[in-house]
Amino acid sequence: MFRKVLIANRGEIALRVISACRELGVRTVAVYSEADRNSLHVRFADEAICIGPPRSADSYLNVPAVISAAEIADVDAIHPGYGLLSENANFAEVCRASNIKFIGPPPEVTRMMGEKSTARQTMKKAKVPILPGSDGIIKGKDEALSWAKSVGYPVILKAVAGGGGKGMRICRSADELPQLFDQASTEAMNSFGNGDLYMEKFIERPRHIEFQVLADEHGNVMSLGERECSIQRRHQKLIEESPSLQVTPKMREEIGKTIKKSLQDIGYQNAGTIEFLMDEDGKLYFIEMNTRIQVEHPVTELVTGVDLVKAQLRIASGEKLSDIIPEPITMRGHAIECRINAEHPEKFTPSAGKITVFNVPGGNGVRVDTAQYAEGVVPPYYDSMIAKLIVHGKDRDEAMARMHRALGMFVVQGIHTTIPLHSKIFEDEEFQRGDFDTKFMERFFERQAAGKS
Ligand code: MV4
């Protein structure tokens, strides 16, 4: 195991990694921006180094500053958390060149998966089901029109460098395609510095279902079941759960086998998530892969009993999956996570400021991952998520009841949060039935507005 690890992140995930390191007897080094001097990740790490001004671009995303801190603190490895540098292949390459172990997959794999059309082709070769679409990058509007004709409208144009819905356009007829092609390409160029597009058949009301995987450095891959992530707004997830009511044990086993083989082919290592869309007929199609630990990893931890962050550290230090997880995975009960954001619940605009009251719920089956506290400050520079409330129950009904009572006991004052919104979602019948898709929040807000008038 490593002697000392630098955590190149902030907030709850930095604390989550510190917790895993402590349990493994590994020393920790925090890095922080000038806005995060009083943050808990700084307080709980064994050492802390300031790496620059508040804005992420000047601190947490500053590769030379992070690497210098790692050299000065003399660490063996860097854990990138999620976001920030976690899927930056160049950063992983600099780590390698500096003889520091990057806790994640090799840069070659990250780079390949970051190029969405290449990831699609790679998964297709490995027999993972994909949607009908273009073979790689579309060279121009004429090629786009001929692909769309062969696939059939509606189609969706996506940025190969994409993520978070940027550079994406739904196209319902040949008439509107040329204009949407230009819009998508320009937006992709402005957001990612790469205007290349690919195309897929568009699914009208998809569910977003993702599979958690772990892969060691000896060619062993394991699937840890799925998470249902359809409850989102503007590409920001609000609620995640595991297992998905729509995934049967047979589908879970089949997809598990297929992705295991595909990731062995690729030479994948460490933790990863494979995202699928589920169509109205319940069929799953690969859309992209995330080569990092994800925000919603705790729901998988609660149903499988596997500590995913400790597994990441043990894998990166060369251990075999069969030593880390000796028994076959069994999924126990049901887990749900709410992402609590510092936002106006209706306007969804960030709400930075000082927290005056912070009462965290606890009790049976409740877990809270947060780096916030009373008198703590939510800076305006970063992501607005201030806590994750995660519950586990014997079944979905028990988990929902537990979440609803825990939300009622989660008191945050001084800033606005999404806690009241989350409470209302758990009172919604469509949510309670578990029969929803990625358009759920739109319907929910319509119901809310209708109910109030
Ligand atoms: C799609 C789709 C429908 N059909 N692809 C949005 C973000 C990006 N990662 C993939 N996205 C979508 N891809 C096809 N072929 C609908 C979406 C989509 C979506 C997907 C997952 C969760 C929320 C979403 C909200 C809007 C659109």
Boltz pocket constraint, residues with backbone or C-beta under 6 A from the ligand:
constraints:
  - pocket:
      binder: B
      contacts: [[A, 131], [A, 156], [A, 163], [A, 164], [A, 165], [A, 200], [A, 201], [A, 202], [A, 203], [A, 204], [A, 206], [A, 207], [A, 208], [A, 229], [A, 230], [A, 232], [A, 235], [A, 277], [A, 287], [A, 288], [A, 438]]
      max_distance: 6.0
